[in-house]
């Protein structure tokens, strides 16, 4: 489920600020948000944390934001297999102990993807399940990519429920 390029990341490759953030984080309802430029090792650090949590017996799920859009569309597919696979991915993302939502803000979300993102974040926060997320965008850029009716609610869940680490 995690792209191969991140599966062999060595902790020594990770910047000290990120290494400290993942070492200090303790499982609980407060997740982690990593904001910073492309190539700043946000995903690598997040995957290392996910791997560690998986080894400790927690259920984890990696979801690239672009696949959230794909799953949101495929949930309405006429092909039963495609629909089942998309719905199962979204169920796992909603119910796992720790979700890594990677690369939020890589373009405007479709209405169905935005609705799915809201439902996913809302379900996880209601059930006190932490979400780890990464983005290259700042809060105002993310908000501008979303509709008026859901943007504020999504942003509130992205800002209030994790500890946010900004990488320069």
Buried (B, 14 or more C-beta within 10 A) or exposed (E): EBEEEBEEBEEEEBBEBBBEBBEEBEEEEBBBBBBBEEEBBBBBBBBBBBBBBBEEEBEBBBBBBBBBBBBBBBBEBEEEEBBEBBBEBBEBBBBBBBBBBBBBBBEEBBEBBBBBBBBBBBBBBEEEBBBBBBBBBEBEEBBEBBBEEBBEEBBEBBEEBBEBBEBE
